Amino acid sequence: MPEWAQWTAQAFPVYWLGLGMRSALLPESAVTVEIGESWRHLETVGVLTGWAIAGLVLAPVVLRRMARRESGSAVAERREKALRRVG
């Protein structure tokens, strides 16, 4: 993979989740194909913690903004429609 693509992939949490899963499930000899020939456990924990904190901070803001854009009657109508589908 080109180096620019590796750097781009490392910006997202899916890369780090995959790295953590590989380090847990693959034998120790598989570390030779990883970037820097290391599982980078501390970096994995740090990046995933950073994404979790960012999500916890941003989610209420985004959800509040979304809720302000909808009227109560539209929400109630969607709820009733969903209940009819389930029941």
C-alpha positions as CSV (number, residue, x, y, z in Angstrom):
1,M,0.0,0.0,0.0
2,P,1.4,3.5,-0.8
3,E,2.6,5.4,2.2
4,W,0.0,8.2,1.8
5,A,-2.8,5.6,1.9
6,Q,-1.3,4.1,5.1
7,W,-1.3,7.5,6.8
8,T,-4.9,8.2,5.6
9,A,-6.1,4.9,7.0
10,Q,-4.5,5.5,10.3
11,A,-6.6,8.6,10.8
12,F,-9.7,6.5,11.3
13,P,-10.7,4.2,14.2
14,V,-11.4,1.2,11.9
15,Y,-7.7,0.8,11.3
16,W,-6.9,0.8,15.0
17,L,-9.7,-1.7,15.7
18,G,-8.3,-4.0,13.1
19,L,-4.8,-3.7,14.5
20,G,-6.1,-4.5,17.9
21,M,-8.0,-7.5,16.7
22,R,-5.0,-8.7,14.7
23,S,-2.7,-8.4,17.7
24,A,-5.1,-10.4,19.8
25,L,-5.9,-13.2,17.3
26,L,-2.8,-13.6,15.2
27,P,0.4,-15.3,16.3
28,E,3.3,-13.2,17.5
29,S,5.2,-14.0,14.3
30,A,2.6,-12.0,12.3
31,V,3.9,-8.7,13.7
32,T,6.6,-8.6,11.0
33,V,4.0,-7.5,8.3
34,E,2.7,-4.6,10.5
35,I,3.8,-1.0,10.1
36,G,7.0,-0.6,12.1
37,E,6.9,-4.4,12.9
38,S,5.0,-3.5,16.1
39,W,1.4,-4.0,17.4
40,R,1.5,-0.5,18.9
41,H,-0.8,-1.3,21.8
42,L,-0.4,2.1,23.5
43,E,-1.0,4.0,20.3
44,T,-4.1,1.8,19.6
45,V,-5.5,2.6,23.1
46,G,-4.7,6.3,22.8
47,V,-6.3,6.7,19.3
48,L,-9.4,4.8,20.2
49,T,-9.8,6.6,23.5
50,G,-9.5,9.9,21.6
51,W,-12.2,8.9,19.1
52,A,-14.5,7.8,21.9
53,I,-14.0,11.1,23.8
54,A,-14.6,13.1,20.6
55,G,-17.8,11.1,20.0
56,L,-19.1,11.6,23.5
57,V,-18.5,15.3,23.2
58,L,-19.9,15.8,19.7
59,A,-22.9,13.5,19.9
60,P,-25.0,15.6,22.3
61,V,-24.3,18.7,20.2
62,V,-25.3,17.0,16.9
63,L,-28.4,15.3,18.4
64,R,-29.6,18.6,20.0
65,R,-29.2,20.4,16.7
66,M,-31.1,17.6,14.9
67,A,-33.9,17.6,17.4
68,R,-34.4,21.4,17.1
69,R,-35.0,21.0,13.4
70,E,-38.0,18.7,13.8
71,S,-41.4,19.5,15.2
72,G,-43.0,17.4,17.9
73,S,-45.8,16.3,15.6
74,A,-43.3,15.0,13.0
75,V,-41.6,12.9,15.7
76,A,-44.9,11.6,17.0
77,E,-46.0,10.7,13.5
78,R,-42.8,8.7,12.9
79,R,-43.2,7.0,16.2
80,E,-46.8,6.0,15.5
81,K,-45.8,4.7,12.1
82,A,-43.0,2.6,13.5
83,L,-45.3,1.2,16.2
84,R,-47.8,0.2,13.5
85,R,-45.1,-1.6,11.6
86,V,-43.9,-3.6,14.7
87,G,-47.4,-4.4,16.0
